Amino acid sequence: MTVLHHEGAAAFACGSSSRRLSPNGLLPLLGRLGGAIAIYVVFFLLIGLPLALVLIQAVMPRLFDVQAGSTAFSLEPLAHAFSSPRILQSILNSLELAATVALTTTALGGVFAVLVKRCNVPLRGFIAVTPWLVFLTPSYLKALAWVLLMSSGGYLAQLGVLPQAWSEAFFGLEGLVFVHTLGLFPLASFIIASALAGLGSELEDAARLYGSSPLRIWLRINGPLLAPAIALSIIATFAEVLSDFGLASTIARTSNFGVLTYGIYSATSDYPVDFASAGAQALILLALVLLVVLADRMLRHRADPRLISGRARPANRYELGLWRWPVTIAALAVVFLALILPLVAVAIRALSQTLGQGLDWSNFTLVNVQTALSLGTAANQGLMRSLGYAGLTAIIASAIALLLAARLDRSNSLMRTITVGLSLGAVAIPGIVLGFGYILVWNRLPGFRDWPFPHYGDGSLLVTGYVAAALPYCLVVILSAIGQLAPSLTDAARLQGVGATRRLLAITLPLVFLSVVTAFLLTFIRTVFELPMSQMLIPLSGPAAPTLILKLFSHDQDGLACAIALLAMTVAGGGAAIAWMLVRRLMPTRSRITRGDNVK
């Protein structure tokens, strides 16, 4: 009996093995593995491979040199980077700028968050919305606007409100800190405001009963509870300044204040291209950003106070009394300096002939705008390229993110955790480094440089780079929406024989359509003004609008540059707003979809 039992078991095992290895058994297995493999392939080609080549190039400097006799491991590029006075100064400049801005931005953003979340002030709704508009405005446009305002012959000097010493100090560390602080304070405000939302009033009320003053309450109670959020704000702002290319290519370049991001671009734009130097500087920049990200992770694990409980009470807003109007005026002054004044400067320069003639009525003209709108001109072609690339990028990135999110929702928690981690990690990669990686892959790596699509020097590669930069954001937005759907919705359709594609289009997509549109519009706006990729992967057919704007500005054609920027902001922002309102009005109700009316 025992022998027969083992033989039967063996026969059963062999039969099971044969069924698993048969074509009918392999197809379901490949189907289950195919989704995971596709996700990994997408991340590897778009992000992993370019980043890996950047790191390899830094330690194998002759890897892509066809005339080199050896591709051996070498630390010579890194040694040269740290021994070069210029590169070493750019490292120190980057660290000094990032550290200073992290402190000033967190201070301003923290005050702004407390004002919006915890104080009753006039125009609080308007003040609360403006940080989002400031945050969505590209850094290089803010920098160009402030150059128009703060230069010796700029608008503020013409109005007689700019001392010469302020103009000279602006083109240096002080000016960079000023513009960065005005541009990044919304990031600090968002982080600290999210922590304030969970800070109830029970601790404040208890301290107040013991006679503590508001200042003492904030120093002894609220301050320590908000310390993790404040530290996270410092870390996030520090990393953002390190990775920034907008101010590096405008104010910093004009001031000869070298930073790492512009050093990478200079090494790749010179002839012959110094891949070794670019790789070494990119590795140093990545290492600094990685240290900041690790500090962020450690802080989240070690300092995570739980501020929301079942007994938490909403915090009371402070009545500022006579101080409410001075505080409101100060907040409006920040809004004016961060948003309104730069936009006004760009608009005035776009509608004037020269900067020197200033605000005289005879100086106003529509020539720059007409040139940007005229078909066949380089300005119009650059604008139309950016709008077309942005639309195509938004469609591709949103579609890929939807497919990946739908696949991840059916995957195990490990796969989901890995993919979300890769997405969040990709967000921390500086755009200038990723653009350099694309040059190495599609211009130097055998097997890739001969591909017809995407191809180096074509708009197809620029769109691919745009998609790589936008995909992590799209995936996080859509994945969070799909994660809220009950599995029973698609399970019922699957039991009725509805295929995976039909389930995705008829059930999942309508339910998360608003999130998909959000991802699409954010990607569209972001891509229209995407500078690092546009600067690194210029197609032979011509530059996109961000690159063209910088080129025109550096060649004393700032009026036309401002006209292109103004039209791009109008079309992108206005088009996105109209599309959002139409979608909200025409979107089918969720209840109708959940009843299965769309599934035939």
ZAPATI-610520 format. One line per 3 residues: number of its first residue (from 1); their letters; for each residue x, y, z of C-alpha. Coordinates in steps of 0.001 Angstrom, whole numbers. Layout:
BEGIN
NUM = A = X/Y/Z ~ ...;
//
This chain:
BEGIN
1 = MTV = 0/0/0 ~ 2789/2325/874 ~ 4540/1644/-2419;
4 = LHH = 1363/2142/-4392 ~ 665/5325/-2482 ~ 4076/6780/-3311;
7 = EGA = 3758/5733/-6920 ~ 362/7396/-7131 ~ 1731/10505/-5536;
10 = AAF = 4650/10502/-7937 ~ 2334/9990/-10848 ~ 127/12814/-9617;
13 = ACG = 3157/15060/-9188 ~ 4415/14230/-12651 ~ 983/14876/-14049;
16 = SSS = 800/18217/-12275 ~ 4282/19105/-13509 ~ 3404/18171/-17040;
19 = RRL = 275/20286/-16853 ~ 2259/23235/-15528 ~ 4790/22895/-18303;
22 = SPN = 2216/22410/-21034 ~ 1303/25351/-23248 ~ -2143/25522/-21682;
25 = GLL = -526/25842/-18249 ~ 2207/28254/-19311 ~ -134/30847/-20775;
28 = PLL = -1870/31720/-17474 ~ 1516/31755/-15739 ~ 2972/34089/-18344;
31 = GRL = -152/36199/-18095 ~ 296/36555/-14346 ~ 4007/37341/-14682;
34 = GGA = 3654/39502/-17769 ~ 2115/42441/-15900 ~ 4863/42521/-13295;
37 = IAI = 7550/42146/-15951 ~ 6026/44973/-18003 ~ 6028/47286/-14980;
40 = YVV = 9672/46572/-14263 ~ 10621/47004/-17938 ~ 8906/50402/-18106;
43 = FFL = 10741/51679/-15031 ~ 14033/50152/-16197 ~ 13966/51726/-19661;
46 = LIG = 12598/55115/-18635 ~ 14454/55658/-15362 ~ 16663/52761/-14222;
49 = LPL = 18921/52373/-17274 ~ 19598/56123/-17808 ~ 20384/56574/-14126;
52 = ALV = 22610/53491/-14045 ~ 24661/54736/-16996 ~ 25166/58098/-15283;
55 = LIQ = 26599/56319/-12256 ~ 28729/53975/-14370 ~ 30057/56841/-16478;
58 = AVM = 31339/58537/-13329 ~ 33562/55572/-12386 ~ 34282/54225/-15904;
61 = PRL = 35057/57464/-17766 ~ 36215/55803/-21005 ~ 33267/53450/-21322;
64 = FDV = 31799/55238/-24343 ~ 35083/56472/-25805 ~ 35631/54455/-28995;
67 = QAG = 39277/55517/-29173 ~ 40076/54476/-25606 ~ 42094/51337/-25194;
70 = STA = 40613/50516/-21799 ~ 37277/50905/-20031 ~ 38627/50022/-16612;
73 = FSL = 37242/51292/-13327 ~ 38721/54654/-12372 ~ 38091/57330/-9774;
76 = EPL = 39944/59917/-11828 ~ 36788/61926/-12765 ~ 35754/62192/-9127;
79 = AHA = 39294/63111/-8072 ~ 39378/65761/-10792 ~ 36011/67118/-9678;
82 = FSS = 37158/67586/-6096 ~ 40535/68996/-7165 ~ 39097/71431/-9715;
85 = PRI = 38623/74862/-8091 ~ 35660/75601/-10333 ~ 33763/72371/-9613;
88 = LQS = 34652/72418/-5933 ~ 33361/75984/-5699 ~ 30137/74958/-7436;
91 = ILN = 29648/72192/-4841 ~ 30172/74647/-1994 ~ 27907/77199/-3672;
94 = SLE = 25156/74599/-4092 ~ 25361/73554/-454 ~ 25461/77133/836;
97 = LAA = 22528/78186/-1332 ~ 20445/75104/-463 ~ 21087/75425/3278;
100 = TVA = 20274/79134/3368 ~ 17119/78806/1283 ~ 15950/75826/3345;
103 = LTT = 15956/78005/6468 ~ 14419/81147/4950 ~ 11785/79200/3034;
106 = TAL = 10734/77139/6049 ~ 10445/80277/8182 ~ 8276/82098/5622;
109 = GGV = 6238/79003/4745 ~ 5660/78199/8417 ~ 4366/81687/9177;
112 = FAV = 2143/81530/6103 ~ 748/78127/7147 ~ -49/79340/10677;
115 = LVK = -1725/82435/9274 ~ -3945/80456/6891 ~ -4757/77545/9195;
118 = RCN = -4980/79126/12630 ~ -5865/82807/12225 ~ -9004/84673/11227;
121 = VPL = -7816/87354/8839 ~ -9499/89213/5987 ~ -9106/87699/2503;
124 = RGF = -7994/84390/4018 ~ -9480/82403/1095 ~ -7533/84390/-1483;
127 = IAV = -4334/84162/563 ~ -4771/80378/921 ~ -5115/79826/-2855;
130 = TPW = -2149/81874/-4048 ~ 597/79461/-2866 ~ -707/76907/-5373;
133 = LVF = -377/79424/-8205 ~ 3131/80350/-7052 ~ 4100/76687/-6810;
136 = LTP = 2933/75951/-10384 ~ 4899/78866/-11881 ~ 8260/77636/-13282;
139 = SYL = 11323/78838/-11430 ~ 13097/80130/-14530 ~ 10147/82398/-15408;
142 = KAL = 10252/83876/-11907 ~ 13997/84355/-12306 ~ 13645/86101/-15685;
145 = AWV = 10931/88357/-14272 ~ 13108/89405/-11337 ~ 16032/90090/-13664;
148 = LLM = 13756/92521/-15510 ~ 12803/94106/-12209 ~ 16173/94212/-10418;
151 = SSG = 18685/94966/-13166 ~ 20267/98417/-13156 ~ 18040/99543/-16025;
154 = GYL = 15034/97486/-14937 ~ 11523/98533/-14066 ~ 12119/99136/-10340;
157 = AQL = 15138/101307/-11083 ~ 13092/103299/-13621 ~ 10437/103881/-10967;
160 = GVL = 13134/105137/-8580 ~ 12450/102557/-5862 ~ 15588/100427/-6313;
163 = PQA = 18860/101532/-4723 ~ 21933/100725/-6782 ~ 23388/98624/-3955;
166 = WSE = 20303/96379/-3972 ~ 20610/95848/-7703 ~ 24260/94835/-7376;
169 = AFF = 23565/92515/-4429 ~ 20710/90827/-6283 ~ 23049/89185/-8798;
172 = GLE = 24688/86878/-6308 ~ 23819/84698/-3362 ~ 21393/87256/-1915;
175 = GLV = 19308/87422/-5088 ~ 19210/83659/-5489 ~ 18068/83241/-1880;
178 = FVH = 15417/85928/-2363 ~ 13898/84439/-5530 ~ 14153/80841/-4276;
181 = TLG = 12441/81783/-1014 ~ 9548/83484/-2799 ~ 9219/80563/-5190;
184 = LFP = 9497/77671/-2731 ~ 7718/78954/380 ~ 4491/77194/-790;
187 = LAS = 6272/73830/-440 ~ 7121/74559/3194 ~ 3635/75937/3759;
190 = FII = 1999/72747/2434 ~ 4122/70500/4655 ~ 3626/72495/7848;
193 = ASA = -59/73152/7134 ~ -702/69402/6831 ~ 764/68934/10313;
196 = LAG = -1254/71860/11674 ~ -4425/70226/10371 ~ -3925/67386/12858;
199 = LGS = -2936/69596/15785 ~ -6030/69836/17982 ~ -6790/72386/20653;
202 = ELE = -6900/70140/23743 ~ -3234/70724/24651 ~ -3511/74464/24050;
205 = DAA = -6689/74650/26142 ~ -5020/72809/29005 ~ -2003/75132/28916;
208 = RLY = -4243/78175/28718 ~ -6085/77062/31859 ~ -2755/77134/33673;
211 = GSS = -2204/80728/32573 ~ 297/80176/29715 ~ 516/82943/27149;
214 = PLR = 47/82191/23405 ~ 3778/82735/22793 ~ 4712/80280/25534;
217 = IWL = 2189/77740/24193 ~ 3759/77859/20735 ~ 7299/77657/22085;
220 = RIN = 6699/74856/24586 ~ 3838/72802/23083 ~ 3007/73433/19420;
223 = GPL = 6608/74043/18388 ~ 7941/70659/19555 ~ 4915/68872/18061;
226 = LAP = 5516/70580/14718 ~ 9283/69986/14815 ~ 9157/66896/12538;
229 = AIA = 7159/68823/9914 ~ 9550/71758/10151 ~ 12523/69416/9724;
232 = LSI = 10852/67745/6740 ~ 10261/71163/5202 ~ 13959/72005/5577;
235 = IAT = 14979/68683/4036 ~ 12530/68905/1104 ~ 13497/72489/304;
238 = FAE = 17203/71649/555 ~ 16783/68852/-2018 ~ 14643/71041/-4277;
241 = VLS = 17270/73801/-4408 ~ 20062/71303/-5061 ~ 18135/69887/-8043;
244 = DFG = 16932/73209/-9462 ~ 18047/74149/-12958 ~ 15815/77177/-13564;
247 = LAS = 17666/79703/-11421 ~ 20979/77961/-12119 ~ 20648/78756/-15820;
250 = TIA = 19456/82346/-15319 ~ 20464/84400/-12268 ~ 23275/82066/-11144;
253 = RTS = 24799/81937/-14639 ~ 24576/85707/-15043 ~ 26161/86218/-11627;
256 = NFG = 28947/83638/-12230 ~ 27622/81814/-9174 ~ 28363/78283/-10313;
259 = VLT = 26171/75412/-9073 ~ 26239/71692/-9794 ~ 23200/71500/-12067;
262 = YGI = 24559/74086/-14473 ~ 27992/72455/-14309 ~ 26467/69198/-15579;
265 = YSA = 24762/71047/-18421 ~ 27949/72906/-19343 ~ 29949/69671/-19509;
268 = TSD = 27402/68096/-21875 ~ 26885/71185/-24053 ~ 30570/71911/-24686;
271 = YPV = 32377/70458/-27687 ~ 33781/67907/-27343 ~ 31356/66679/-24720;
274 = DFA = 33074/65962/-21407 ~ 31063/62912/-20381 ~ 33463/62038/-17554;
277 = SAG = 33142/65440/-15885 ~ 29370/65474/-16359 ~ 29109/61978/-14879;
280 = AQA = 31255/62864/-11868 ~ 29236/66010/-11110 ~ 25986/64096/-11611;
283 = LIL = 27169/61420/-9178 ~ 28052/64063/-6581 ~ 24646/65721/-7021;
286 = LAL = 22850/62379/-6746 ~ 24811/61508/-3619 ~ 23833/64798/-1974;
289 = VLL = 20163/64332/-2909 ~ 20279/60721/-1720 ~ 21632/61813/1653;
292 = VVL = 18741/64252/1964 ~ 16213/61545/1031 ~ 17723/59149/3576;
295 = ADR = 17512/61849/6228 ~ 13862/62280/5303 ~ 13218/58531/5668;
298 = MLR = 14997/58349/9007 ~ 13090/61350/10308 ~ 9747/59868/9332;
301 = HRA = 10567/56674/11228 ~ 12032/58242/14354 ~ 9912/61350/14781;
304 = DPR = 6294/60673/13931 ~ 4007/62149/16574 ~ 388/61046/16324;
307 = LIS = -1590/64247/16496 ~ -5083/62966/15641 ~ -7025/60877/18148;
310 = GRA = -10634/60155/18952 ~ -10591/62894/21593 ~ -8995/65552/19406;
313 = RPA = -10959/68769/19028 ~ -10651/71182/16116 ~ -8258/73991/16906;
316 = NRY = -9719/77405/17540 ~ -8705/80206/15210 ~ -6926/83172/16730;
319 = ELG = -8653/86538/16628 ~ -5841/88986/15966 ~ -7799/92115/16804;
322 = LWR = -5957/95252/15731 ~ -3138/93137/14304 ~ -5338/91494/11678;
325 = WPV = -4860/94223/9070 ~ -1056/94585/9431 ~ -737/90792/9223;
328 = TIA = -3031/90680/6184 ~ -1044/93434/4477 ~ 2198/91523/5129;
331 = ALA = 694/88330/3634 ~ -569/90232/595 ~ 2892/91751/200;
334 = VVF = 4353/88241/-5 ~ 1698/87286/-2571 ~ 2462/90451/-4528;
337 = LAL = 6207/89792/-4590 ~ 5921/86056/-5270 ~ 3197/86052/-7921;
340 = ILP = 1679/89328/-9064 ~ 4785/91471/-9566 ~ 6717/88833/-11611;
343 = LVA = 3678/88191/-13840 ~ 3181/91915/-14356 ~ 6866/92324/-15272;
346 = VAI = 6643/89516/-17848 ~ 3430/90944/-19312 ~ 4816/94503/-19551;
349 = RAL = 8021/93335/-21222 ~ 6054/91184/-23675 ~ 4000/94249/-24662;
352 = SQT = 6881/96736/-24968 ~ 9562/97410/-27561 ~ 12580/97810/-25294;
355 = LGQ = 13322/97595/-21608 ~ 15229/100871/-21573 ~ 12261/103042/-22653;
358 = GLD = 10309/101695/-19712 ~ 6632/102427/-19099 ~ 6211/105204/-21649;
361 = WSN = 3031/104765/-23742 ~ 5009/105068/-26977 ~ 7023/101999/-25939;
364 = FTL = 4024/99641/-25817 ~ 3483/97408/-28828 ~ 1939/94107/-29876;
367 = VNV = 4831/93169/-32147 ~ 6271/90550/-29808 ~ 2913/88861/-29278;
370 = QTA = 2146/88987/-33001 ~ 5532/87416/-33760 ~ 4874/84604/-31295;
373 = LSL = 1452/84028/-32863 ~ 2582/84292/-36498 ~ 2887/80963/-38261;
376 = GTA = 6313/80127/-39621 ~ 8312/82144/-37105 ~ 10793/80425/-34779;
379 = ANQ = 8910/81783/-31762 ~ 5585/80328/-32898 ~ 7191/77018/-33837;
382 = GLM = 8795/76720/-30401 ~ 5509/77517/-28682 ~ 3552/75038/-30812;
385 = RSL = 6203/72350/-30267 ~ 5904/72705/-26509 ~ 2112/72577/-26581;
388 = GYA = 2163/69556/-28892 ~ 4846/67740/-26904 ~ 2986/68512/-23667;
391 = GLT = -305/67175/-24994 ~ 1314/64006/-26326 ~ 3259/63519/-23096;
394 = AII = 142/63951/-20969 ~ -1757/61361/-23043 ~ 1057/58786/-22953;
397 = ASA = 1972/59284/-19295 ~ -1659/59191/-18135 ~ -2403/56076/-20219;
400 = IAL = 683/54217/-18990 ~ -41/55263/-15409 ~ -3642/54040/-15708;
403 = LLA = -2540/50653/-17062 ~ 166/50277/-14433 ~ -2154/51357/-11622;
406 = ARL = -4854/48910/-12721 ~ -2299/46124/-12859 ~ -794/47060/-9502;
409 = DRS = -4209/47104/-7849 ~ -4502/43377/-8591 ~ -912/42641/-7561;
412 = NSL = 373/41664/-4149 ~ 1355/44250/-1580 ~ 5087/43701/-2173;
415 = MRT = 4796/44585/-5865 ~ 2748/47651/-5044 ~ 5217/48775/-2379;
418 = ITV = 8178/48358/-4723 ~ 6536/50299/-7542 ~ 5366/53142/-5326;
421 = GLS = 8856/53293/-3822 ~ 10398/53471/-7304 ~ 7980/56252/-8248;
424 = LGA = 8699/58324/-5168 ~ 12425/57711/-5606 ~ 12245/58832/-9224;
427 = VAI = 10674/62121/-8122 ~ 13859/62880/-6178 ~ 16097/62418/-9249;
430 = PGI = 17190/65820/-10616 ~ 15843/66390/-14110 ~ 19255/67470/-15392;
433 = VLG = 20751/64114/-14292 ~ 17967/62097/-15921 ~ 18378/64108/-19124;
436 = FGY = 22113/63357/-19134 ~ 21281/59673/-18697 ~ 19082/59793/-21796;
439 = ILV = 21980/61180/-23792 ~ 24155/58251/-22686 ~ 21478/55652/-23496;
442 = WNR = 20241/56891/-26855 ~ 23413/58496/-28187 ~ 26168/56242/-26813;
445 = LPG = 24811/52825/-25856 ~ 25062/50252/-28685 ~ 21710/48795/-29618;
448 = FRD = 19808/51893/-28515 ~ 21402/54639/-30588 ~ 20199/53002/-33817;
451 = WPF = 16590/52573/-32742 ~ 14231/54453/-35089 ~ 11885/55353/-32229;
454 = PHY = 12758/57029/-29982 ~ 15858/58350/-31712 ~ 18484/60772/-30472;
457 = GDG = 17966/64195/-32031 ~ 14254/63621/-32639 ~ 11276/64981/-30816;
460 = SLL = 10386/61389/-29954 ~ 13266/61167/-27469 ~ 12303/64493/-25879;
463 = VTG = 8733/63217/-25403 ~ 10133/59995/-23921 ~ 12141/62068/-21441;
466 = YVA = 9067/64122/-20618 ~ 7104/60919/-19985 ~ 9834/59567/-17700;
469 = AAL = 9776/62774/-15659 ~ 5967/62888/-15440 ~ 5131/59181/-15000;
472 = PYC = 5861/58974/-11238 ~ 3489/61855/-10508 ~ 736/60418/-12733;
475 = LVV = 1103/56952/-11212 ~ 808/58186/-7635 ~ -2302/60292/-8439;
478 = ILS = -4141/57530/-10343 ~ -3040/54697/-8064 ~ -4453/56480/-5023;
481 = AIG = -7834/56751/-6785 ~ -7919/53137/-7988 ~ -6980/51947/-4505;
484 = QLA = -10313/53311/-3238 ~ -12403/51088/-5552 ~ -13981/47954/-4128;
487 = PSL = -12716/44763/-5853 ~ -16306/43519/-6106 ~ -16971/45985/-8957;
490 = TDA = -14573/44291/-11364 ~ -15020/40816/-9860 ~ -18716/40829/-10757;
493 = ARL = -17954/41842/-14333 ~ -15264/39178/-14625 ~ -17715/36474/-13477;
496 = QGV = -20028/37603/-16262 ~ -17292/37059/-18825 ~ -16265/40677/-19350;
499 = GAT = -12647/40905/-20541 ~ -9891/42831/-18772 ~ -9783/45631/-21362;
502 = RRL = -13542/46127/-21256 ~ -13530/46141/-17441 ~ -10832/48795/-17469;
505 = LAI = -12648/51024/-19956 ~ -16226/50519/-18776 ~ -15809/50318/-14988;
508 = TLP = -12418/51440/-13702 ~ -11814/54397/-16029 ~ -15186/56127/-15462;
511 = LVF = -14794/55795/-11688 ~ -11294/57296/-11628 ~ -11788/59572/-14628;
514 = LSV = -11467/62743/-12552 ~ -8098/61586/-11193 ~ -6935/60675/-14697;
517 = VTA = -7920/64147/-15909 ~ -6094/65682/-12944 ~ -2940/63735/-13815;
520 = FLL = -3341/64713/-17482 ~ -3728/68439/-16782 ~ -907/68596/-14244;
523 = TFI = 1375/66757/-16678 ~ 361/69078/-19518 ~ 1076/72254/-17530;
526 = RTV = 4289/70860/-16083 ~ 5608/69690/-19464 ~ 4931/72969/-21263;
529 = FEL = 7470/74604/-18932 ~ 9808/71627/-18359 ~ 13316/73068/-18684;
532 = PMS = 16004/70439/-17879 ~ 14789/67837/-20398 ~ 14114/70539/-22999;
535 = QML = 17636/71889/-22578 ~ 19399/68511/-22606 ~ 17466/66802/-25443;
538 = IPL = 17007/69575/-28023 ~ 15580/68032/-31235 ~ 17172/68799/-34583;
541 = SGP = 13818/70194/-35706 ~ 14162/73037/-33205 ~ 13978/73803/-29496;
544 = AAP = 10882/73711/-27341 ~ 9556/76883/-25716 ~ 11573/76724/-22430;
547 = TLI = 14887/76401/-24268 ~ 13885/79069/-26766 ~ 12888/81462/-23966;
550 = LKL = 16299/81149/-22300 ~ 18095/81489/-25635 ~ 16195/84641/-26587;
553 = FSH = 16707/86140/-23144 ~ 20452/85584/-23296 ~ 20566/87214/-26764;
556 = DQD = 18851/90462/-25708 ~ 15481/89437/-27141 ~ 13768/89344/-23775;
559 = GLA = 10591/90952/-25136 ~ 9943/88063/-27495 ~ 10943/85591/-24771;
562 = CAI = 8380/87125/-22403 ~ 5731/87048/-25136 ~ 6268/83313/-25624;
565 = ALL = 6140/82741/-21867 ~ 2994/84844/-21506 ~ 1203/82993/-24311;
568 = AMT = 2321/79623/-22957 ~ 985/80461/-19481 ~ -2271/81748/-20954;
571 = VAG = -2872/78748/-23209 ~ -1734/76107/-20720 ~ -3398/77601/-17654;
574 = GGA = -6551/78768/-19395 ~ -6935/75557/-21372 ~ -6464/73442/-18252;
577 = AIA = -9030/75496/-16325 ~ -11621/75222/-19117 ~ -11004/71488/-19511;
580 = WML = -11345/70948/-15760 ~ -14677/72794/-15599 ~ -16052/70900/-18614;
583 = VRR = -15025/67550/-17165 ~ -16604/68351/-13801 ~ -19831/69353/-15530;
586 = LMP = -20037/66496/-18035 ~ -18529/63674/-15974 ~ -21003/60799/-15419;
589 = TRS = -22089/60282/-11839 ~ -20437/57521/-9860 ~ -23741/55972/-8825;
592 = RIT = -24722/55408/-12434 ~ -21451/53629/-13144 ~ -21518/51477/-10032;
595 = RGD = -24958/50186/-11079 ~ -23268/48803/-14172 ~ -25105/50951/-16736;
598 = NVK = -21960/51220/-18880 ~ -21164/47513/-18906 ~ -23156/45883/-21703;
//
